[in-house]
Amino acid sequence: MRFLDSSELTEAFALALGLCDEDVATVETAVRTQPQRMRRIFDMMYLLYDDEALVGTRGERPRVDGQTPLELLAQGNNGIERLDTALSQVFHDAAPRDLFPADGQVRDFPRACQVIYRLIWERMSEPGEEVALHHPLAFSHQPLGDPSGRLAKALVAVLQTYDGRPGRRVLSLAMLDPDARVRRAAVKVAGGFIGFRDVADAVHGLRDDEDREIRLSALEAFAPFVSRTDAAGRLVSFVTDPDRDIRARALELIKNSSTLDQYRERLVPLAFDPAEEIRLAASDLFDQDEVESYVAILADRAAAGQPVEPYELRILAREPAVSDHQRTRAFQGRLAALKTRHMHALAMSHALRALGFFDRSPQEPVWREVKEIAETWPNPAFERNLLPVLRKFGDDPSWEVCLALLGQPVQDQAHSMRAGLAETAADMAAGDPERAEQVARIARDPEIDAGARGAAMWGAVKCLPENRREPFLTDLVCDVSCDTPMVRNALKQLGRLKPTRRIVEAIDQVARTRNDRAGKLAREMREQLGGEERAWLNGSDWTVDS
């Protein structure tokens, strides 16, 4: 509900009522005559009536004494006031008291649900923005505080009293609200509506919610109905939840229900659960043949490029029941399928992250796929998930992937990741002159993205032996292909070394040849040189070459 100026208000009326051009003039006149009342009228109509009611009859609803809004607006001030008074009474009877404070009780619950529905829909249509909440009957347009908290309270208050179809409609939408407080309120009152398929589907959709409390409430909403096949089918999907308590509760409910035999196979992943108490509770449900069969089928699915869930990837990566051959085939096939199909980055991130669960470095076919991904699709999410893997193993294949990533262009959001990658490369190259020179080579390569070169420079400074650090940095600051930030950072590193003729001459060259911030820093460093260091400059005129 945002404040509309006169032209916006006229246009909003025309769209809401589906008016033709000749009727717009009537609205325009009314807005010009009584802008404040017209703004109240629009807000109330917007909240109280859905689009079909307003547009479907070309502005004929709501009716007041048999007259349409357009007919009343055409009567001037008297008609505007009558429309305002009639809508105010409807709004007073329908407005949830937790949203819009008023005396008395709500009497029109279907319209109360419509008010909440409108507000949630508006919030969802403008993601990332806090949609203001205004009281249409107030004379000021000051927003009401804490709209999310008000919506949550209003939702509970209305749906604890009213269980009609409009209530189910708004409840299903509320579970998609961007604010967790509204979703929590919705799922807590959903138990009384769980017998309706639309509400059950909406509650089941919360199994992937980022909020643990919401996922647990969604699980408990199905708990009383676990003996029913449809409810048990939804409840069993919670056995793969990232939270241990939710997995344990889901197992307990299914294990003690009459639907256990029906959904027993879907509980097999719990035999590999990282929590020992869950693993033990599930172990008596399956024999060794069933577990091995599950692993073999899962490995074959992944090897064939079929969809695999993140928890299944973790099983394939870390369980002793999976042979090295099965594990290699599974991850090679999964990575190759994701790479070929250009699937969503999230799925690729899950696959790369799972490599960190290996107890020893993946075999060559897996690393080959990873390296090709690193060289072909630079993505901050991939780097973020690969960094722990590279740090964990640090072998030659890890090093090749690290170099491939370090040489890729830096995306805007990836600078912090690239710094971490440079640090990882430096750690992996420590004590290995050949690897250190490879990092330094990236920093000096003019064909590589400036951001990547800068990250490689930091890595090289850390891992190069002291006797190689000075020539590397002096060559870098004198390289005209280096951008300003990189030269400035290299100059700062030179400032930490003991001055030599080579360092002083490099600082002098930058001071004389660059007019940017790097040149300014070099001139400041040159001014601070001692007498002996100045003598090395052989009478330089200390001016910037034009």
ZAVO-355977 format. One line per 4 residues: for each residue z, x, y of C-alpha. Coordinates in steps of 0.02 Angstrom, whole numbers, plus 50000, padded with zeros to 5 digits. Example, Ala and Ser with C-alpha at 12.3 -4.5 7.8 and 13.67 -1.06 7.14 Angstrom:
// residues 2
50390,50615,49775  50357,50684,49947
// end
This chain:
// residues 546
50000,50000,50000  49940,50100,50147  49933,50050,50330  49759,49986,50377
49689,49986,50553  49591,49836,50617  49420,49887,50552  49491,49938,50382
49588,49775,50372  49433,49670,50405  49336,49766,50273  49479,49750,50149
49484,49560,50174  49296,49547,50151  49303,49647,49988  49458,49558,49921
49389,49383,49954  49209,49423,49915  49149,49359,50083  48968,49352,50140
48918,49427,50307  48931,49266,50410  49111,49239,50351  49165,49415,50397
49158,49368,50582  49293,49237,50553  49408,49368,50477  49366,49493,50614
49417,49369,50747  49580,49329,50657  49621,49514,50639  49587,49543,50823
49695,49393,50871  49847,49423,50761  49836,49595,50679  50017,49600,50620
50012,49430,50533  49844,49468,50457  49912,49631,50388  50058,49534,50308
49938,49403,50240  49827,49535,50161  49973,49629,50081  50043,49468,50006
49874,49409,49940  49841,49581,49868  50006,49584,49775  50015,49401,49719
49838,49369,49655  49725,49468,49541  49545,49509,49586  49473,49367,49484
49579,49237,49573  49530,49304,49745  49347,49347,49723  49294,49230,49585
49295,49076,49696  49229,49162,49853  49393,49161,49946  49446,48984,49900
49616,49036,49832  49756,49028,49867  49744,48851,49939  49864,48782,50069
49864,48592,50084  49695,48591,50001  49620,48716,50123  49553,48888,50078
49611,49046,50168  49444,49059,50256  49457,48880,50321  49632,48914,50385
49580,49076,50471  49439,48984,50558  49569,48868,50641  49639,49009,50747
49823,49045,50775  49885,48883,50697  49788,48912,50536  49841,49094,50526
50024,49047,50544  50011,48910,50412  49931,49032,50290  50065,49162,50329
50206,49036,50304  50136,48970,50139  50108,49145,50068  50280,49201,50125
50361,49063,50023  50259,49108,49868  50301,49291,49892  50487,49253,49915
50490,49159,49750  50395,49295,49657  50446,49462,49733  50560,49560,49614
50725,49586,49706  50738,49768,49652  50571,49800,49736  50583,49692,49891
50762,49645,49936  50784,49458,49970  50911,49318,49949  50913,49208,49795
50835,49232,49623  50656,49258,49566  50581,49090,49517  50399,49134,49484
50404,49264,49345  50216,49268,49305  50181,49314,49486  50325,49437,49486
50236,49525,49343  50075,49520,49445  50163,49606,49591  50226,49747,49479
50056,49759,49394  49966,49780,49561  50083,49918,49618  50071,50017,49455
49882,49998,49453  49874,50067,49630  49981,50216,49581  49869,50253,49433
49710,50241,49538  49775,50377,49655  49842,50512,49536  49943,50652,49612
49988,50551,49767  50149,50458,49805  50092,50281,49844  50199,50207,49983
50289,50041,49958  50303,49919,50105  50392,49753,50119  50259,49626,50171
50389,49510,50250  50465,49647,50358  50408,49659,50537  50396,49849,50529
50279,49945,50415  50410,50074,50369  50396,50123,50185  50537,50081,50065
50621,50230,49986  50608,50284,49803  50461,50173,49748  50468,50239,49569
50652,50200,49549  50626,50027,49623  50481,49992,49505  50581,50048,49353
50728,49933,49397  50614,49787,49438  50520,49805,49274  50681,49798,49172
50753,49653,49272  50596,49546,49256  50556,49582,49073  50734,49556,49013
50716,49378,49077  50533,49338,49049  50427,49372,48894  50264,49282,48932
50089,49355,48919  50089,49425,49098  50247,49519,49050  50160,49602,48902
50013,49646,49013  50119,49734,49144  50226,49817,49009  50074,49898,48927
50014,49963,49095  50187,50027,49145  50186,50144,48995  50041,50236,49079
50128,50254,49249  50124,50431,49318  50314,50433,49345  50424,50462,49192
50559,50345,49258  50441,50197,49252  50380,50245,49078  50561,50262,49018
50603,50089,49086  50449,50015,49003  50481,50086,48830  50664,50036,48834
50622,49851,48854  50473,49861,48736  50575,49825,48580  50572,49639,48614
50383,49641,48626  50342,49761,48483  50274,49620,48375  50125,49604,48491
49983,49724,48449  49943,49771,48629  50123,49822,48665  50140,49911,48497
49982,50011,48534  50049,50058,48707  50217,50114,48635  50128,50215,48500
50026,50300,48636  50188,50375,48704  50207,50487,48549  50117,50623,48648
50216,50598,48809  50284,50759,48884  50456,50679,48909  50569,50695,48756
50675,50543,48800  50520,50434,48810  50457,50492,48640  50627,50461,48561
50635,50286,48638  50460,50249,48573  50515,50301,48398  50671,50193,48406
50566,50044,48465  50480,50045,48294  50639,50083,48194  50695,49901,48163
50523,49862,48092  50502,50013,47977  50487,49900,47824  50327,49826,47898
50170,49922,47852  50093,49922,48027  50253,49980,48113  50286,50114,47980
50108,50178,48002  50142,50207,48185  50316,50276,48157  50259,50407,48031
50153,50493,48164  50316,50553,48244  50350,50673,48097  50244,50803,48187
50336,50789,48354  50380,50957,48436  50564,50903,48449  50669,50935,48294
50783,50783,48317  50634,50665,48331  50555,50736,48173  50719,50720,48080
50744,50540,48137  50567,50491,48087  50592,50569,47915  50757,50479,47893
50682,50310,47936  50530,50327,47822  50626,50408,47679  50749,50262,47671
50620,50123,47690  50518,50020,47569  50359,50096,47642  50397,50274,47582
50271,50273,47439  50135,50211,47556  50157,50352,47682  50229,50489,47571
50076,50602,47588  50091,50604,47777  50265,50679,47760  50203,50838,47672
50198,50940,47835  50388,50923,47842  50399,51030,47685  50344,51173,47801
50453,51122,47949  50528,51268,48049  50697,51178,48049  50785,51216,47884
50879,51051,47873  50716,50952,47889  50628,51064,47764  50766,51038,47638
50772,50850,47667  50585,50838,47635  50575,50961,47490  50641,50840,47359
50496,50722,47396  50360,50843,47336  50330,50961,47191  50248,51132,47205
50077,51069,47149  50073,50941,47289  50119,51072,47419  49985,51193,47357
49857,51054,47352  49899,51006,47531  49879,51186,47590  49713,51208,47499
49641,51047,47571  49703,51092,47745  49625,51267,47735  49460,51194,47675
49458,51069,47818  49486,51205,47947  49358,51321,47866  49229,51180,47873
49260,51159,48060  49341,50989,48044  49476,50935,48169  49646,51013,48137
49807,50970,48227  49912,51107,48313  50055,51088,48186  49929,51110,48044
49866,51271,48124  50045,51335,48128  50064,51297,47943  49903,51392,47904
49959,51539,48011  50135,51571,47951  50168,51493,47781  50180,51612,47630
50099,51475,47524  49936,51510,47617  49843,51661,47547  49763,51791,47661
49592,51732,47604  49630,51550,47644  49705,51596,47812  49556,51702,47864
49428,51571,47810  49525,51433,47897  49540,51520,48066  49366,51594,48063
49295,51421,48029  49404,51335,48159  49364,51459,48298  49179,51460,48256
49173,51269,48261  49262,51260,48429  49149,51395,48500  48989,51312,48438
49033,51136,48493  49101,51186,48665  49253,51079,48628  49394,51048,48750
49486,51205,48809  49652,51132,48749  49595,51133,48566  49537,51313,48584
49702,51360,48664  49798,51286,48517  49693,51386,48395  49717,51550,48490
49904,51521,48511  49923,51494,48324  49864,51673,48293  50033,51729,48359
50116,51653,48204  50028,51776,48088  50151,51897,48009  50021,52035,48019
49861,52060,48116  49719,51939,48076  49576,52009,47975  49413,52070,48053
49312,51904,48040  49445,51814,48143  49453,51951,48275  49263,51949,48285
49266,51765,48333  49406,51794,48458  49313,51937,48541  49155,51833,48558
49255,51692,48637  49335,51816,48759  49165,51887,48808  49076,51719,48822
49199,51592,48893  49321,51669,49017  49463,51545,49038  49640,51570,49107
49710,51461,48968  49630,51572,48835  49702,51728,48915  49875,51648,48928
49876,51606,48742  49800,51771,48686  49918,51885,48782  50066,51863,48662
49949,51890,48514  49880,52052,48585  50054,52115,48627  50118,52073,48454
49988,52169,48355  49919,52304,48471  49796,52369,48341  49614,52419,48368
49543,52240,48357  49677,52182,48482  49627,52324,48597  49443,52276,48590
49485,52096,48637  49598,52156,48777  49457,52261,48850  49334,52116,48833
49451,52001,48929  49491,52133,49060  49306,52153,49100  49276,51966,49130
49267,51888,49305  49434,51830,49374  49443,51644,49409  49546,51585,49558
49691,51522,49454  49692,51673,49336  49755,51815,49446  49931,51811,49374
49860,51807,49198  49744,51953,49234  49890,52054,49300  49981,52021,49137
49826,52072,49041  49814,52236,49138  49996,52271,49100  49965,52234,48915
49816,52353,48916  49923,52487,48996  50059,52465,48865  49931,52473,48724
49851,52628,48800  50014,52721,48832  50006,52892,48750  49823,52868,48704
49712,52963,48828  49553,52886,48758  49614,52708,48785  49679,52752,48958
49507,52817,49006  49429,52654,48946  49542,52554,49063  49501,52673,49207
49315,52652,49169  49328,52464,49198  49414,52494,49365  49271,52608,49420
49128,52497,49359  49039,52420,49510  48954,52291,49398  49121,52211,49355
49206,52075,49457  49318,52144,49597  49470,52050,49535  49448,52120,49359
49427,52295,49429  49586,52275,49530  49684,52221,49377  49614,52366,49278
49664,52486,49416  49846,52433,49398  49834,52458,49210  49754,52628,49228
49885,52689,49353  50020,52644,49228  49942,52718,49072  49847,52873,49134
49935,53041,49116  49999,53110,49282  49866,53245,49289  49729,53110,49278
49809,52985,49398  49768,53081,49558  49580,53108,49527  49563,52928,49468
49642,52856,49627  49553,52973,49747  49384,52932,49670  49428,52748,49682
49474,52745,49867  49314,52838,49912  49206,52717,49810  49113,52605,49934
49091,52472,49799  49279,52438,49794  49339,52289,49895  49474,52300,50029
49624,52242,49925  49583,52364,49787  49568,52512,49907  49731,52464,49994
49823,52456,49829  49750,52623,49774  49804,52700,49940  49981,52637,49915
49983,52718,49742  49920,52881,49817  50061,52872,49945  50186,52884,49802
50113,53047,49737  50151,53220,49803  50021,53259,49939  49879,53375,49887
49722,53430,49978  49620,53308,49872  49734,53161,49917  49736,53203,50103
49546,53219,50109  49526,53053,50020  49643,52966,50144  49548,53047,50288
49380,52987,50220  49442,52808,50206  49516,52818,50382  49350,52878,50454
49229,52767,50358  49312,52595,50343  49348,52472,50484  49441,52348,50374
49626,52333,50330  49608,52474,50204  49544,52589,50342  49689,52537,50454
49814,52580,50317  49729,52749,50288  49740,52789,50474  49924,52746,50475
49951,52858,50323  49854,52999,50407  49964,52988,50562  50117,53016,50454
50052,53177,50375  50149,53337,50404  50081,53493,50488  50027,53579,50327
49935,53425,50265  49847,53404,50432  49783,53584,50422  49688,53536,50264
49578,53419,50365  49486,53567,50447  49486,53502,50623  49434,53322,50587
49415,53223,50748  49518,53081,50671  49402,52945,50732  49317,52806,50639
49133,52840,50607  49022,52703,50676
// end
